[in-house]
Amino acid sequence: AMRNRAEVDATLQTAKLNPAELLPVVHCLSFGPQAGAGECRLLQLEPDLCAELEAGRSLVIRGEKDEQVVLCSKDKTYDMKIADTSNMLLFIPGCKTPEQLNVDQASCNIIHSQIAGFSNNYWELRRCRPKLKKLRKLLMEDPYEGPDGRKDQTSTFSRYTTEDLLSLIQASEEEILHQLQVMDACKIEGYWRILEFDYEMKLLNHVTQLIDSESWSLSKVPLRTCLEELGPLEPTEMIEHILLSYGRKYIDDGDVYFEMREDKICRAIAQMLLQNAIKFNLSEFQEVWQQSVPEGMTTRLDQLKGLALVDKSSRPETIFLLKVEDLPEDNQERFNSLFSIREKWTEVDITPYIHDLCAEKQTVGALLTKYARSSMQNGVKVYNSRRPIS
């Protein structure tokens, strides 16, 4: 039965509340026939995400059955966690807040409202790093070996369009497209592919040999001539892709040119030399490396950050391949992995291998404080694991 004013006043008196201190309007609540727990889900949004929805854009929940769920906007990724609350949260359609009632003094004395549902938890969003390791894993199932690759004609592997990747990778569209660019992936017949490393080196070699034979400046490599000269050897879109991967495109007087990126070319050649040896004598490697890069380029060890590691403790000093993208994506697993490779690290050595773990506004120093402990060794600060490494 619906309450009348007299019943409301009697209830206030029993509760020892002074009506003069309250707004005159009273909400009388009752449970509607459909009001059940679990019918509705609450999501707490920060203002930016709220604005996305209000502007008519979508937020997407991504993840396969065995993955921790994330929510993505166009350009950001958020972890979704359930937060329990000790207060029962009630959903009341058309409920008026005290601010609205103050404005609307003429509203009637008693408002009868039906509760449409209730909940004692909500989804909380926390900005997180996009989970992009799987992207490389999927594309590495079937790297592109060139138009003559036998595997390419007979391959039974899945190939992935942008749509496929959006449904499989736990990251926003912008983060995925940016990562594809970082990985130098290219679209072949509508599918995203990574070039097989030897094929990539073959293409790069064609380009650097042409630059050498034509005596071009490394900062002004003409696209049109490259395509004309190398077109008979490889598909022109592959020649252009390798120039885009290893050069910066610009237009001068109506023609397209590329300024070749010295650091990236030196790095790729180092990877080619290092991938066939477990360890390499450092001074011998540096000599061979400098001889292997195109004329006019200078090799420097800092070009190899996140790709190779120098072991200064061995006699003679050695260098070996250690690629940051081969390490685990989870913070603790990443540190476990690094401390099993080397017990003690200097900040300079470990930084390239943990820099990508830094969350928004987080520093490498803060990560090291959390996951490692520091000590001094021969006057140098070094970091080792906080927990025993099995």
Secondary structure by P-SEA (a helix, b strand, c coil): ccccaaaaaaaaaaacccccccccbbbbbbbccccccccbbbbbbcaaaaaaaaabbbbbbbbcccccbbbbcccbbbbbbbbbbcbbbbbbcccccaaaaaaacccccbbbbbbcccccbbbbbbbbccccaaaaaaaaccccccccccccccccbbbbcaaaaaacccccaaaaaaaaaaacccccccbbbbccaaaaaaaaaaaaaaaaaaccccccccaaaaaaaacccccaaaaaaaaaacbbbbbcccbbbbbccaaaaaaaaaaaaaccccccaaaaaaaaaaaaccccbbbbcccccccccccccccccbbbbbbcccccccaaaaaaaaaaaccccccccccccccccccccccaaaaaaacbbbbbcccbbbbbbccccc
